[in-house]
Amino acid sequence: MSDDLEGGQPETVSEAPSKLEPKLGRKIDFVGRRNLFFGISLLIIIPGIVSMLWHGFLLGIDFQGGTEFDLTFKNNPSIAQVEAAINSTGLDATAQQGNNRDYFIRTVPLATATQEQAVLDKLASKLGKVNEQGVTVIGGTVASETVSGALYAVLIASILILFYLALRFHRLPGGWGAGFQFGGAALFALLHDVALLTGVFSILGKVFNLRVGEIDSLFLTAVLTVVGFSVHDTIVVFDRIRENLRLSQRLSFEQVVNLSIMQTSARSIITSFTVLIVLLALFLFGGDSIRGFSLALLVGIISGAYSSIFNAAPLLVVWRRLAAERAGR
């Protein structure tokens, strides 16, 4: 695509249709292959949805409540030995192994320091000397409020995004109906990214029992960040569609959408790739405390780039076609 078309300079308006039409056939037909791209998304998302429904999530102490011990043992026991020692305490507790020989042991909330010390003494009698790295206690009421706040945050953000995009695009032919089509398509792409991200973490946390798949407050922060990034990328494509609808009167809506995706896809991929380099460095070298957070951002940014190119705009084409068919009845 030439630089003058990328910049959308006014002097190219009269030549735009004749230049654009023959180039469409030599580019990727994103719109024509939309069912393939939708199918790929479903193949990735469905296992995660099944895992969420069947297994649920490995909830962090922020969401579940309880007492969490961060411990190391002089004798470096296996995870099986640690779990056996925990079971001997008679408490409802779970164990996970982190890096640097750390073990994270979570129990029901322990009200006093005496109860905490009793657990440590029991583990020491079974496994040898215990080094306490830290203890975190979250009550059930606080955890419940955290869950409610997380759900409200995602819901309110989604509603505001929908109405903002409807306002942004309502001046296109079709008025507010067209505006909500753009907003709805962006919202579906957003939900695609959230579903994929939560599904991946359900599989990592509950199926593979990895601490990196734990759902905590940092994960919520990552989800809201991914929501913003995904919509930002989608708006770039939608804005180009709006511009090209004005410049390319002789092209069909599907051709305009395909052209707009081609014009913006390289920029979206390059932008996402530079972010991924930083996130990969954080994931590998940032330490245990932010490894789950950086992984969530990695998955979400990749999903957001994919959905903005291959899902959002093609879904808009499907939506407008269905609306036109209903109007013609």
N, C-alpha and C positions, 0 to 999 in steps of 0.2 A: 504494500500500500504506500503510495507516494506521500512525501512530507506535507504537501499542500492539503491532501485529504485528511491526514492526521490532525492537522491544525485547524481544519474547518474554516479556511479563509474565505471571505465573502466573494472574492473574484472567481472562485471555482464553482459557484452555485450553478451557473448556466450550463457548465460542462459536466457536472457531477453525474447525471443519469447515464450519459453515453459512455463515460469512463468506467463507471462502476459495474454495469451490467455484464460485460464480457469477462471481467475478472472474477465474478462469483463462481464460475464453473471450475476455475483453477485453484480454488481454496477448499478448505475443509467444510463440508456441509454439516454444520453443527445442528441446525434445525431439522434437516432431513433424517439425521441419525439419532434424533432425540430419544427414541425408544431404547436404543442400545445404551445410551448414557443413563437413562432412568433405570434400566435393568441392572447396570453395574452398581448403582447406588443401592438398589434393593438387596442385591446379593451381599453387600457389605453391612447394611443396616439390620437385616432380618436376624442374623445370629445374635447380635447385641440385644435386640428386642426380646428374643426368646430367653436369653440369659437374664435380662431384667425381670421378666415375668416369672421365670422358674426359680432363679437363685437370688434375685435382689441385688443388693450392693454391700460391699464391705465398708460399713460406715465408720468414719473416724470418731474420735471421742467428742468432737465438736457437735456431732449430730446424734450420737447414740447415748452419750453420758457414761460415766463410770470413772474408774481410776486406772491410769496407764503408767506402768513402770518402764523406764528405759534402763536396761541392766546389761552388764557384761560379767562374764564368769571366768575366773582364773583358769579353770580346767578346760575351757572351750568345749562344752558339751554340744551334742547334736540337737537339732530342733526336736527330734523324737524324744530325747531324754528330758528336754525342758518341758515339753507337753506332758510327759508322764509325771514329772515333779509337780506341775501345776494341778493335775488331776488329784494328786494326793492331798492337796490343801482343802479339798471339799468345796471350793468356790467355783462359781460359774465364771470361767476365765478362758481366754484364748491367748495364743502366742504366735508371734511372727518374727522372722529373722531379718534384720537389716544388714547393712554393710558394716565393715569394721568390727565384726563379731558382736554387734549389738543385738539384743533381744527386746522386743516390745511386748509386754504382758499386760493385757487389759482384763480387769475384773469389774464386778458390780461396784457401785460407789462405796468406798470405805470412809466411814465418818470420822475416824480418829487416827492420829499418828500411831497409836498402839496397834490398831488393826493392820496398818501398813507394815509396821515392823514385824508383826507376827508372820505375814506372808513372806517377807524377806528371810526371816529365820528359818522358815520351813523349806524354802528353796535352797538356802545355804546348807541345811542338813542333808539334802539329797544330792546337790550338785557341787558343793565346795564353796569357796569364798565368792561372795557376790559384791560387785561394785555398782553402786547406784549412780546413774548418770542424771536422773531426773524423775520426778513424779508429777503427773498432771491429773487434776480432779475436776470433773465437770458434772454438775447435778442434772437430773432428768428434766427439770423445768427449763433450765438454760438450753439444753439440747433441743427440746421441743420448740422453743422460741426461735432457735437458729434455723430449724427446718422450715418453719412457717415463713420466716423472713426471706429465706432463699427462694421459696416458691413464689412469693409475692413479688420479689425483685425481678425474676424472669418474666412473670406474667405482665407486670406493669411495663417493663421495657419493650415487650413484644407489642402490646397495644399502642404505645406511644410511637413506635416505629411504623406500624401500620397506618396510623392517622397522619403522621408526618409525610410519608411517601404519597399517600392519597392527595394531600394538599400540594405536594411538590409537582405532581403530574396531572392534576385535574384539568389543566388548560389544554390538554391534547384533545383531538376529536374523540367524542364519547363522554367528555365532562368528568363528573365525579365517578361514574362507572369505570372509565378508563383508569382514573387515579387509583381506585381500589383494586383494579386488576394488577397494576404495577406493585402496589403495596402488598397485595396478597401473594403474588409470586415471590417477592423478596422474603416475606414471612415464611413461606413454605421452604425456601432454601435455608433460612435460618433454623427452622425446626429440623431440617435434614442434618445440619451440622451438630445441633444439640443432641439429637437422637444417636448419631454415630459416636459422638464423644462419650456420652453416658453408657452406651452399649459396650464400647471398648473397655471402659473402666469396670463395668460389671463383670466382664469376662476375666480381666486381669485380677480383680480383687477376689471374686467368689469362685471362679473356675480354677484359676492357677494359684490362688491364695498369695498373691504378691502385694506387699505393702504399698508399692508404687500405684496400685489401683484403688487406694483408699479414697473415699469421698469425705472431704473435710472442707473447712472454710476457704482454704487456698484453691480447692477445686472449684468452688462457687465463683471465686474471683476470676479463675481461668475461663469458666463458662461465659460470664458476662463480657469478658474481653473478646472471646471468640464471636459472641453475638455482634458486638460493635464492628469487629474486623470484617465479618462476613457481609453485613449490610453495607459497609463502606465499599467493598469490592463490587457488590451487586449494583449499587447506585452508580458507579463509574460506567458500567455497561448500559444501564437504563438511561443515563444522561446522554450517552452517545446515540442510543436509539432515538431519543427525542430530537436531537440535533439532525440526525439523518432523515427523519420523517419530514423535516422542513426542507432539507436540501435535495432530497431524492424523490421527487414527486412521481416519477415514472416507475419506481420499484414497488413491488408488493410488500406487505408488512413482513412476511417471512424473509424476503430478501434483505430488507432493511435490518432486521434482527440479526441475520447471519453476518451481514457486513459489519455491524456494530461489534459483534463478538470478536470478529477477526481483527478489528482495529484496536481493541482493548485487551485481548488475551495476552499478548506479549508483555504489556506493562503489568498486568496482574500477576503473571508468573514470575517476572523478575522481582517485583516488590515482595511477593510471598517468599521467594527463595532467599533473599537477603535477610528476612526475618527468621527464616528457618535456620540459617547458619548460626545466628546468635542463640536461638533456643536450643540447638543441638549442643553448643558449647556449654550452656547452662545445665543441660541434662547430664552431660558426661562429667563435668568438672565442678558443678555448683553445690554438690553435697546432698546428703539425704533429705535435709529439711525442705528443699525446693524441687526435688527430683520429680515428684508427682505433679507439681504445678507446671514445671517446664514440659513434661510429657503431655499433659492436657493441652497446653498451648500448641505443641507440635502437631498433635492429632487434629486439633480444631482449625489451625491455620491451613493445613493441607486440605481438610474437608471444605473449608470456606472458599479456598481458591477453586477447587473442583466445582462446587455447587454454583458459584457465581458465573462460571464459564459454561458449564455443561447442563445445568439444571434450571437456573432461575429464568433466563431469557427464553429457552425453549418451552418452559412451562407457561410463560406469558403468551406464547404463540398458541398453545393448546387452549388456554383459557379464553383468549379472544375469538378463536375459531368456534368454540362451543357457544360463546355469547352471541356470535353472529348467526349461528344456526338456530338458536332459540328465538332470536329476533325475527328471523325469516319465516317462522312457522305461522 
